Amino acid sequence: MKKYGTEVRADMLNSFAWTVFENCKDANCITEALSWSKRSVDETQSKEPAYLDTYANLLYKLGKKDQAIAMQQKAVDLVTAENKAQYQVTLEKMKKGK
């Protein structure tokens, strides 16, 4: 990412960030992934629910609960009906502190 990060598309940024979310507990690593995730959200003008979900999950993992809940709510509001349930489950977990 340091060498070619400016050439990476939003979908790849989101994928890399999600991989870090799933596999890393180091705060510095998560913070770096958060910056990639933010870029993917910014590049799509916050219109891609999956990218918002990734961003919300990374925020939550970093202890930024209120920001995470707000971002996850945006994802829930944008996602299609067939995927809404899984996004809603994540939102409820965040609200309950899980």
C-alpha positions in Angstrom: 0.0 0.0 0.0 2.8 2.4 0.7 4.2 1.9 -2.8 1.1 1.5 -4.9 -1.7 2.7 -2.6 -2.7 5.7 -4.8 -3.4 3.3 -7.7 -5.7 1.0 -5.7 -9.5 1.1 -6.5 -12.2 1.5 -3.9 -13.3 -2.1 -4.1 -9.7 -3.3 -3.4 -9.3 -0.8 -0.6 -12.4 -2.1 1.0 -11.3 -5.7 0.6 -7.9 -5.1 2.1 -9.5 -3.2 5.0 -12.0 -6.0 5.7 -9.2 -8.5 5.7 -7.4 -6.5 8.3 -10.6 -6.2 10.3 -11.0 -10.0 10.3 -7.4 -10.9 11.0 -5.6 -8.2 13.0 -5.8 -7.0 16.6 -3.0 -4.5 16.5 -4.4 -0.9 16.8 -1.8 0.5 14.4 -2.7 -2.0 11.7 -6.4 -1.3 12.2 -5.8 2.4 12.1 -4.0 2.0 8.8 -6.9 -0.1 7.4 -9.3 2.5 8.6 -7.6 5.1 6.4 -8.0 2.7 3.4 -11.6 2.2 4.2 -12.2 5.9 4.5 -10.8 6.4 1.1 -13.1 3.7 -0.4 -16.1 5.5 1.3 -15.0 8.9 0.1 -14.4 7.7 -3.5 -17.9 6.3 -3.7 -19.4 9.3 -2.0 -20.7 7.1 0.9 -23.1 5.3 -1.5 -21.8 1.8 -1.1 -23.2 0.0 1.9 -20.5 -2.7 2.0 -17.8 0.0 2.3 -19.7 1.8 5.0 -20.1 -1.5 6.9 -16.3 -2.1 6.7 -15.6 1.4 7.9 -18.1 1.1 10.7 -16.6 -2.2 11.9 -13.1 -0.8 11.9 -14.3 2.2 13.9 -16.0 -0.1 16.4 -12.9 -2.2 16.7 -10.9 0.9 17.6 -13.4 1.8 20.3 -15.1 4.6 18.4 -18.6 3.2 19.1 -20.7 6.3 18.4 -19.1 7.0 15.1 -19.3 3.3 14.2 -23.0 3.1 15.0 -23.7 6.2 12.9 -21.8 4.8 9.9 -23.5 1.4 10.3 -26.9 3.1 10.3 -26.0 4.7 7.0 -25.1 1.3 5.6 -28.4 -0.1 6.9 -30.3 2.7 5.3 -28.6 2.2 1.9 -28.5 -1.6 1.6 -31.0 -3.5 -0.5 -33.9 -5.3 1.2 -32.4 -8.8 0.8 -29.2 -7.8 2.6 -30.7 -5.5 5.2 -31.0 -8.2 7.9 -27.3 -8.9 8.2 -26.4 -5.2 8.3 -29.1 -4.7 11.0 -27.6 -7.5 13.1 -24.3 -5.8 13.1 -25.9 -2.5 14.0 -27.7 -4.1 17.0 -24.5 -5.8 18.1 -22.7 -2.4 18.1 -25.5 -0.8 20.1 -25.3 -3.6 22.7 -21.5 -3.3 22.9 -20.8 -6.8 21.5 
